[in-house]
Amino acid sequence: MSEQVFGRQYADQYDLLYQEKDYEAECDIVEEMFERYGEGEIRTIIDLGCGTGGHVIPLAKRGYELTGVDQSPDMIAQAKHKLEKNKAIGDFHVPTFIEADIRTFDLGRPFDAALMMFAVLGYQLTNDDVLAALHTVRSHLKTGGIFLADIWYGPAVLKIGPSDRIKIIELDEGKLIRTTTAEMQVHRHLCIVHYDVLHIRGERLISHTQEDHAMRYFFPMELDHYFSLSGLEMLGLHPFPNVAESVDTQTWNVLVCGRAIS
C-alpha cells in the first residue's frame, strides 16, 4: 500500500490510466469560462494540483503564462518530463512547475486566473483544509481574477452512489488492469476510493500498486459559504464537461466558477 496518494508507481501509470481524458477539450471550456466571467485580459494562470501537467502544457501552448503546483514530487517529475518532450515540438511560454502543498504555500504574486482541475478541491478533506486551499486561491488572484474548479456534486453522489469498476489498458508489452471500489462516509461528505493497479506482461506480474483516495463532495450552499469566507464570489455551477446543460441530481461532475473580490 502506498503511504501517499499519487506515489511513484501510480504517477508513472497516471497518463496511461487517463489517456481517454480530453485535456484539449477541457482547456476549450476553461477559455470559454474566461470569456464568460473574466474581467479584462487573462494571461497568467496558476494551476493548483496540476498533476502531470495535463492542463498546464496545452494552455501554455495557447499563449498563457502558466505556473503548476502539486505536492506530489512524482507527479511533478512526470509533468517536467512531459514538458521536456513538448519543448521539441513547439514554441511557447515554458511553464514553471513547483512542488508544494496548495494549503500553505505562497508565491507572493497574483495571477489573472487560478485552476483546480480534476477534483483537486475534493482532496481537501476537512473544513479547515478547504478554507486553507481557497485562501491560497484568493492570495494568488488579482481582484476580479477568475477561479475554476471541477468537483464532485453532493446531490448527485448521494443520488447515484459510487460503483465498482475495472479498466484494462493494453500496452505494447502487457497490460494494466485497474480495479476501483468505493465506500461512502456520508457524515463526512467523503467517498473513499480504493485503487488496485496490476501491471502484467505475459504471465508475469511486473508491479502491483494500491492507493486509497479520499474524495470530498460538495453542495451549492456549502461552496458559496466557503467562497465567501475566502474572499471569493461564486458565479456559477455548470455540468462538466457539458457546460451548456443544467446541473441536477444526475450531474456527478460540476464546474464551479468564482471571482476574487475585494
C-alpha positions as CSV (number, residue, x, y, z in Angstrom):
1,M,0.0,0.0,0.0
2,S,1.4,3.4,-0.9
3,E,1.8,5.7,2.0
4,Q,0.7,8.7,0.0
5,V,-1.7,9.2,-2.9
6,F,-0.1,9.7,-6.3
7,G,3.1,7.8,-5.3
8,R,5.8,6.9,-7.8
9,Q,4.2,3.9,-9.4
10,Y,0.8,5.5,-9.7
11,A,2.3,8.7,-11.1
12,D,4.2,6.6,-13.7
13,Q,1.0,5.0,-14.8
14,Y,-1.3,8.0,-14.4
15,D,-1.3,9.3,-18.0
16,L,-1.9,5.7,-19.3
17,L,-4.8,5.2,-17.0
18,Y,-6.4,8.5,-18.0
19,Q,-5.4,8.5,-21.7
20,E,-9.0,9.0,-22.7
21,K,-9.3,12.3,-20.8
22,D,-9.6,15.1,-23.4
23,Y,-7.5,17.8,-21.9
24,E,-7.7,20.0,-25.1
25,A,-11.5,20.0,-24.9
26,E,-11.3,20.9,-21.2
27,C,-8.9,23.7,-22.0
28,D,-11.5,24.9,-24.5
29,I,-14.0,25.0,-21.6
30,V,-11.5,26.9,-19.4
31,E,-11.2,29.6,-22.1
32,E,-15.0,29.7,-22.6
33,M,-15.4,30.4,-18.8
34,F,-12.7,33.0,-19.0
35,E,-14.6,34.7,-21.8
36,R,-17.9,34.4,-19.9
37,Y,-16.8,35.5,-16.4
38,G,-13.4,37.3,-16.9
39,E,-12.9,40.9,-16.4
40,G,-10.1,42.1,-18.7
41,E,-7.4,40.1,-20.4
42,I,-6.3,36.8,-18.8
43,R,-2.6,36.0,-19.5
44,T,-1.3,34.5,-16.2
45,I,-2.7,31.3,-14.7
46,I,-1.8,29.2,-11.6
47,D,-2.9,25.6,-11.7
48,L,-3.2,24.3,-8.1
49,G,-2.9,20.5,-8.0
50,C,-1.6,20.4,-11.6
51,G,-0.7,16.7,-11.6
52,T,1.3,15.7,-14.6
53,G,0.6,19.0,-16.4
54,G,-2.4,17.8,-18.4
55,H,-3.9,21.3,-18.5
56,V,-0.8,23.3,-17.9
57,I,1.1,22.4,-21.1
58,P,-1.8,22.8,-23.6
59,L,-2.7,26.1,-22.0
60,A,0.9,27.2,-22.3
61,K,0.8,26.3,-25.9
62,R,-2.2,28.6,-26.3
63,G,-0.1,31.6,-25.2
64,Y,-0.8,31.8,-21.4
65,E,1.9,32.1,-18.8
66,L,1.4,29.0,-16.5
67,T,2.6,28.0,-13.1
68,G,1.7,24.5,-11.9
69,V,1.8,23.4,-8.3
70,D,1.4,19.9,-6.8
71,Q,2.5,18.4,-3.6
72,S,3.4,15.0,-5.2
73,P,7.1,15.0,-6.2
74,D,6.4,12.1,-8.5
75,M,3.5,13.9,-10.4
76,I,5.7,17.0,-10.7
77,A,8.5,14.8,-12.1
78,Q,6.1,13.4,-14.7
79,A,5.0,16.9,-15.6
80,K,8.6,18.1,-16.1
81,H,9.3,15.0,-18.3
82,K,6.3,15.8,-20.5
83,L,7.3,19.4,-20.7
84,E,10.8,18.4,-22.0
85,K,9.2,16.3,-24.7
86,N,6.9,19.2,-25.7
87,K,9.7,21.7,-25.9
88,A,10.9,20.0,-29.0
89,I,7.6,20.3,-30.9
90,G,6.5,23.8,-30.3
91,D,7.5,27.4,-29.4
92,F,5.6,28.5,-26.3
93,H,6.0,30.2,-23.0
94,V,7.6,27.5,-20.9
95,P,5.6,26.9,-17.7
96,T,7.0,26.6,-14.2
97,F,6.3,23.5,-12.0
98,I,6.6,23.8,-8.2
99,E,6.3,21.0,-5.6
100,A,4.3,22.5,-2.7
101,D,1.2,22.0,-0.6
102,I,-1.6,24.1,-2.0
103,R,-3.0,24.7,1.5
104,T,0.1,26.5,2.7
105,F,2.4,27.9,0.0
106,D,2.7,31.5,-1.1
107,L,4.5,32.7,-4.3
108,G,4.0,36.3,-3.3
109,R,2.4,37.4,-6.6
110,P,-1.1,37.4,-8.0
111,F,-2.4,35.8,-11.2
112,D,-5.2,36.6,-13.6
113,A,-6.8,33.1,-13.1
114,A,-6.5,30.1,-10.9
115,L,-7.5,26.5,-11.6
116,M,-8.1,23.4,-9.5
117,M,-9.0,20.7,-12.1
118,F,-9.8,17.0,-11.9
119,A,-11.4,17.2,-8.4
120,V,-8.4,18.7,-6.6
121,L,-10.7,20.6,-4.3
122,G,-12.2,17.3,-3.3
123,Y,-8.8,16.1,-1.9
124,Q,-9.2,18.8,0.8
125,L,-11.0,16.7,3.3
126,T,-11.7,18.8,6.3
127,N,-13.4,22.2,6.5
128,D,-10.0,23.7,7.5
129,D,-8.3,22.1,4.5
130,V,-11.0,23.5,2.1
131,L,-10.7,27.0,3.6
132,A,-6.9,26.9,3.5
133,A,-6.8,25.9,-0.1
134,L,-9.3,28.6,-1.1
135,H,-7.4,31.2,0.9
136,T,-4.4,30.1,-1.2
137,V,-6.5,30.7,-4.3
138,R,-7.5,34.2,-3.2
139,S,-4.0,35.2,-2.2
140,H,-2.8,34.3,-5.7
141,L,-5.6,36.1,-7.6
142,K,-5.8,39.7,-8.6
143,T,-9.1,41.4,-7.6
144,G,-11.5,40.3,-10.3
145,G,-9.4,37.2,-11.1
146,I,-11.3,34.1,-12.1
147,F,-11.2,30.7,-10.3
148,L,-12.4,27.5,-11.9
149,A,-12.6,24.1,-10.2
150,D,-14.4,20.8,-11.1
151,I,-15.8,19.0,-8.1
152,W,-18.0,16.0,-7.2
153,Y,-21.5,17.3,-6.8
154,G,-23.1,16.1,-3.5
155,P,-26.7,15.8,-4.6
156,A,-25.7,13.5,-7.5
157,V,-23.2,11.5,-5.4
158,L,-25.9,10.7,-2.9
159,K,-28.5,10.0,-5.5
160,I,-26.3,7.8,-7.8
161,G,-23.8,6.4,-5.4
162,P,-20.4,5.0,-6.3
163,S,-19.9,1.8,-8.3
164,D,-17.2,-0.8,-8.6
165,R,-15.2,-0.5,-11.9
166,I,-12.5,-2.2,-13.8
167,K,-10.3,-0.7,-16.6
168,I,-7.9,-2.6,-18.8
169,I,-5.2,-0.7,-20.7
170,E,-3.4,-2.6,-23.4
171,L,0.3,-1.8,-23.7
172,D,2.9,-2.5,-26.3
173,E,4.1,-5.2,-23.9
174,G,1.5,-6.4,-21.5
175,K,-1.4,-4.5,-19.9
176,L,-2.6,-2.5,-16.9
177,I,-5.6,-3.7,-15.0
178,R,-7.1,-1.2,-12.6
179,T,-10.0,-2.2,-10.3
180,T,-11.8,0.5,-8.4
181,T,-14.1,0.1,-5.3
182,A,-15.5,2.7,-3.1
183,E,-17.2,3.2,0.2
184,M,-19.2,6.2,1.5
185,Q,-18.7,8.2,4.7
186,V,-21.8,10.3,4.4
187,H,-21.4,12.1,7.7
188,R,-18.0,13.5,6.5
189,H,-19.1,14.1,2.9
190,L,-16.5,11.6,1.7
191,C,-16.2,8.8,-0.7
192,I,-13.2,6.6,-0.1
193,V,-11.9,5.2,-3.5
194,H,-9.7,2.1,-3.4
195,Y,-7.4,1.8,-6.5
196,D,-5.7,-1.5,-7.3
197,V,-3.5,-1.5,-10.3
198,L,-1.7,-4.6,-11.8
199,H,0.9,-4.3,-14.5
200,I,1.1,-7.7,-16.2
201,R,3.4,-8.9,-19.0
202,G,2.5,-12.3,-20.3
203,E,2.1,-14.5,-17.2
204,R,4.4,-12.2,-15.1
205,L,3.3,-9.6,-12.6
206,I,5.5,-6.6,-13.1
207,S,4.1,-4.4,-10.4
208,H,1.1,-4.1,-8.0
209,T,0.0,-0.7,-6.8
210,Q,-2.6,0.1,-4.2
211,E,-3.8,3.5,-3.2
212,D,-6.8,4.8,-1.2
213,H,-8.0,8.2,-2.3
214,A,-10.5,10.0,0.0
215,M,-12.7,12.4,-2.1
216,R,-14.9,15.0,-0.7
217,Y,-18.1,16.0,-2.4
218,F,-19.8,19.4,-2.1
219,F,-23.2,21.1,-2.0
220,P,-24.1,24.5,-3.5
221,M,-24.7,26.5,-0.3
222,E,-21.7,24.9,1.3
223,L,-19.5,26.1,-1.6
224,D,-21.0,29.5,-1.6
225,H,-20.2,29.8,2.2
226,Y,-16.6,28.7,1.8
227,F,-16.1,31.0,-1.2
228,S,-17.5,33.9,0.8
229,L,-15.2,33.2,3.8
230,S,-12.2,33.1,1.4
231,G,-12.8,36.4,-0.4
232,L,-14.3,34.8,-3.4
233,E,-17.7,35.3,-5.1
234,M,-19.3,32.2,-6.5
235,L,-20.5,32.9,-10.1
236,G,-22.0,29.7,-11.3
237,L,-22.2,25.9,-11.4
238,H,-22.1,24.1,-14.7
239,P,-22.2,20.4,-15.6
240,F,-18.7,19.3,-16.5
241,P,-17.7,18.8,-19.3
242,N,-21.2,19.5,-20.7
243,V,-21.3,23.1,-19.5
244,A,-24.2,24.1,-21.8
245,E,-26.6,21.9,-19.8
246,S,-28.1,22.4,-16.3
247,V,-26.9,20.9,-13.0
248,D,-29.2,18.3,-11.5
249,T,-29.0,15.2,-9.3
250,Q,-27.6,13.2,-12.2
251,T,-24.6,15.6,-12.6
252,W,-21.7,13.9,-10.8
253,N,-19.0,16.3,-12.0
254,V,-19.6,20.1,-11.8
255,L,-17.5,23.1,-12.7
256,V,-17.7,25.8,-10.1
257,C,-16.7,29.3,-11.2
258,G,-15.7,32.1,-8.9
259,R,-14.2,35.6,-8.8
260,A,-11.8,37.2,-6.4
261,I,-13.5,40.2,-4.6
262,S,-12.0,43.0,-2.5
